[in-house]
Amino acid sequence: ACLVDFRHPHEVELTGVDRLPEPPPPRLVRLPLFNTEHDVFTAVSALITGRAGPEVADVLRDDHASGGAVVVMRELYRWFVTAPVAQQAFASALRLVAAADALPLLFHCTAGKDRTGWLAAVIQSALGVVRGAVVEDYLRTNDLNAEGTRHVLASARDRVDDPALLLPLLEARPDYLEAAFAEVDRSFGDLDGYLRAGLGLDDAELAAVRTTLLT
């Protein structure tokens, strides 16, 4: 059994360490993954806990120079595909998936929809799942975490004048995933090119992913 944590130390500080069963999984793998230019992963936690000033909320507005939260999120998903640090993290995670002795495997981040969402989408796509089903599975996060989203928005009311600004950060949206897949095609030609040239996986590793997960 293996647990993969995509959070970086500042996120852990804001949201708390994992609460693990006893005994814990024998393998705990930390693959810190965040974009220093658009660190949206800590934005919500920092706002809710009162550790961020109003300038953080201002970045999320549509009239901000950044383009607002939706634009930042699309850029983040494209960054998942092209940034060397992201490629290394996702490649490491896929190599763990390929190792039968690492299963069962759980991977998570803070919100559980962006870094984990892209990794899940890549794994499913590598297994031959059709794009529509991949997107549908990704969007299930919105239903499964609806109560969590309501809680975050309620918690932010005292610190953010318009909590709805946080929605693009909290929701899984099809155009985010589409931005990542479009970047895959633009930069690598197709998913196979991304897996091989972007993530550096070879025939044996890709075959091991399929052998391990398919029956």
C-alpha positions as CSV (number, residue, x, y, z in Angstrom):
1,A,0.0,0.0,0.0
2,C,1.2,3.5,-0.8
3,L,0.1,7.1,-0.1
4,V,1.1,9.9,-2.4
5,D,0.8,13.5,-1.1
6,F,1.1,16.3,-3.7
7,R,0.9,19.1,-1.1
8,H,3.9,21.3,-0.4
9,P,5.0,22.1,3.2
10,H,3.1,25.4,3.4
11,E,-0.2,23.7,2.4
12,V,0.4,21.1,5.1
13,E,1.0,23.9,7.6
14,L,-2.3,25.5,6.6
15,T,-4.5,22.4,6.3
16,G,-2.8,19.9,8.7
17,V,-1.0,16.7,8.3
18,D,-2.7,13.5,7.0
19,R,-4.7,11.6,9.6
20,L,-3.7,8.1,8.9
21,P,-5.0,4.7,10.1
22,E,-2.9,2.6,12.4
23,P,-0.7,1.1,11.2
24,P,-0.1,3.7,8.5
25,P,0.6,2.7,4.9
26,P,4.1,1.3,4.6
27,R,5.0,3.8,1.9
28,L,4.4,7.5,2.2
29,V,5.6,9.4,-0.9
30,R,5.7,13.2,-0.9
31,L,5.7,14.8,-4.4
32,P,5.3,18.5,-3.6
33,L,3.8,20.2,-6.6
34,F,2.9,23.9,-6.9
35,N,3.3,26.8,-9.2
36,T,5.1,29.7,-7.5
37,E,3.6,32.2,-10.0
38,H,0.0,31.0,-9.4
39,D,-0.1,29.3,-6.0
40,V,-3.8,28.8,-6.0
41,F,-3.4,25.8,-3.8
42,T,-2.8,27.8,-0.6
43,A,-5.1,30.8,-1.6
44,V,-8.3,29.4,-0.3
45,S,-6.8,28.0,2.9
46,A,-5.0,31.3,3.6
47,L,-8.1,33.4,3.1
48,I,-10.3,31.2,5.3
49,T,-7.8,31.1,8.1
50,G,-7.2,34.8,8.0
51,R,-3.6,34.5,6.9
52,A,-4.1,36.4,3.6
53,G,-4.9,40.0,3.0
54,P,-7.5,41.4,0.6
55,E,-4.9,41.5,-2.2
56,V,-5.3,37.7,-2.5
57,A,-9.0,38.0,-3.1
58,D,-8.4,40.8,-5.6
59,V,-6.3,38.5,-7.8
60,L,-9.4,36.3,-8.2
61,R,-11.6,39.1,-9.7
62,D,-12.2,39.1,-13.4
63,D,-10.9,42.6,-13.8
64,H,-7.5,41.8,-12.3
65,A,-4.5,41.9,-14.5
66,S,-4.1,38.2,-14.1
67,G,-7.5,37.7,-15.8
68,G,-9.2,36.4,-12.7
69,A,-9.6,33.0,-11.1
70,V,-10.8,31.1,-14.1
71,V,-7.9,32.3,-16.3
72,V,-5.5,31.4,-13.5
73,M,-7.0,27.9,-13.2
74,R,-6.7,27.3,-17.0
75,E,-3.1,28.4,-16.9
76,L,-2.5,26.1,-14.0
77,Y,-3.8,23.1,-15.9
78,R,-1.6,23.9,-18.9
79,W,1.3,24.2,-16.4
80,F,0.6,20.7,-15.3
81,V,1.5,19.6,-18.8
82,T,4.5,21.7,-19.6
83,A,6.4,22.5,-16.4
84,P,9.4,20.2,-15.7
85,V,8.6,20.0,-12.0
86,A,5.0,18.9,-12.8
87,Q,6.2,16.4,-15.4
88,Q,8.6,14.9,-12.9
89,A,5.9,14.6,-10.2
90,F,3.3,13.0,-12.5
91,A,5.9,10.7,-13.9
92,S,6.9,9.6,-10.5
93,A,3.3,8.9,-9.5
94,L,2.7,6.9,-12.7
95,R,5.8,4.8,-12.0
96,L,4.4,4.0,-8.6
97,V,1.1,3.0,-10.2
98,A,3.1,0.7,-12.5
99,A,4.6,-1.1,-9.5
100,A,2.2,-3.8,-8.4
101,D,3.7,-3.8,-4.9
102,A,2.6,-0.1,-4.4
103,L,-1.1,-1.0,-4.7
104,P,-3.5,-0.2,-3.2
105,L,-2.5,3.4,-3.8
106,L,-4.1,6.6,-2.7
107,F,-3.0,10.0,-4.1
108,H,-4.3,13.3,-2.8
109,C,-3.6,17.1,-2.7
110,T,-5.6,19.7,-0.8
111,A,-8.8,20.1,-2.7
112,G,-8.5,16.7,-4.3
113,K,-9.5,17.9,-7.8
114,D,-6.6,19.6,-9.6
115,R,-3.3,17.8,-9.2
116,T,-5.2,14.6,-8.3
117,G,-7.7,15.3,-11.1
118,W,-5.1,15.6,-13.7
119,L,-3.3,12.5,-12.6
120,A,-6.5,10.5,-12.6
121,A,-7.3,11.8,-16.0
122,V,-3.9,10.8,-17.3
123,I,-4.1,7.3,-15.8
124,Q,-7.6,6.8,-17.2
125,S,-6.5,8.0,-20.6
126,A,-3.4,5.8,-20.7
127,L,-5.8,2.9,-20.0
128,G,-7.9,3.8,-23.0
129,V,-10.9,5.4,-21.3
130,V,-12.7,7.6,-23.7
131,R,-12.4,11.4,-23.1
132,G,-16.1,11.9,-22.3
133,A,-16.0,9.4,-19.5
134,V,-12.7,10.9,-18.2
135,V,-14.3,14.3,-18.0
136,E,-17.5,12.9,-16.5
137,D,-15.5,11.2,-13.7
138,Y,-13.6,14.4,-13.1
139,L,-16.8,16.4,-12.7
140,R,-18.2,14.0,-10.1
141,T,-16.0,15.9,-7.6
142,N,-18.5,18.7,-7.7
143,D,-21.3,16.3,-6.4
144,L,-19.2,14.4,-4.0
145,N,-17.7,17.5,-2.4
146,A,-20.7,19.8,-2.6
147,E,-21.0,19.9,1.2
148,G,-17.3,20.7,1.5
149,T,-17.7,23.6,-1.0
150,R,-20.6,25.0,0.9
151,H,-18.6,24.8,4.1
152,V,-15.7,26.7,2.6
153,L,-17.9,29.4,1.2
154,A,-19.6,29.9,4.5
155,S,-16.3,30.0,6.4
156,A,-15.0,32.7,4.0
157,R,-17.9,35.1,4.5
158,D,-16.2,36.9,7.4
159,R,-13.0,37.4,5.5
160,V,-14.0,37.8,1.8
161,D,-16.5,40.4,0.7
162,D,-17.7,38.1,-2.2
163,P,-17.1,34.4,-1.3
164,A,-18.3,33.5,-4.8
165,L,-14.9,34.6,-6.0
166,L,-13.6,31.3,-4.6
167,L,-15.9,29.1,-6.7
168,P,-13.5,28.8,-9.6
169,L,-10.9,27.5,-7.2
170,L,-13.2,25.0,-5.5
171,E,-15.0,23.6,-8.5
172,A,-14.0,21.1,-11.1
173,R,-14.8,22.6,-14.5
174,P,-14.6,20.9,-17.9
175,D,-12.7,23.8,-19.5
176,Y,-9.9,23.3,-17.0
177,L,-9.4,19.7,-18.1
178,E,-9.9,20.7,-21.7
179,A,-7.1,23.3,-21.3
180,A,-4.7,20.6,-20.1
181,F,-5.6,18.1,-22.9
182,A,-5.3,20.9,-25.5
183,E,-1.9,21.7,-24.2
184,V,-1.0,18.0,-24.5
185,D,-1.9,18.1,-28.2
186,R,-0.2,21.4,-28.8
187,S,3.1,20.5,-27.0
188,F,3.3,16.7,-27.7
189,G,1.0,15.9,-30.5
190,D,-1.2,13.5,-28.5
191,L,-1.4,11.7,-25.2
192,D,1.1,9.1,-26.2
193,G,3.6,11.8,-27.0
194,Y,3.0,13.4,-23.6
195,L,3.4,10.1,-21.8
196,R,6.7,9.4,-23.6
197,A,8.3,12.7,-24.3
198,G,6.7,14.7,-21.5
199,L,6.8,12.2,-18.7
200,G,9.6,10.1,-20.0
201,L,7.8,6.8,-19.7
202,D,8.9,3.9,-21.9
203,D,7.1,0.9,-23.4
204,A,7.7,-1.3,-20.4
205,E,6.5,1.3,-17.9
206,L,3.3,2.0,-19.9
207,A,2.6,-1.7,-20.3
208,A,3.1,-2.2,-16.5
209,V,0.5,0.6,-15.8
210,R,-2.0,-1.3,-18.0
211,T,-1.1,-4.7,-16.6
212,T,-1.3,-3.6,-13.0
213,L,-4.7,-1.8,-13.3
214,L,-6.6,-3.7,-16.0
215,T,-8.2,-7.1,-15.6
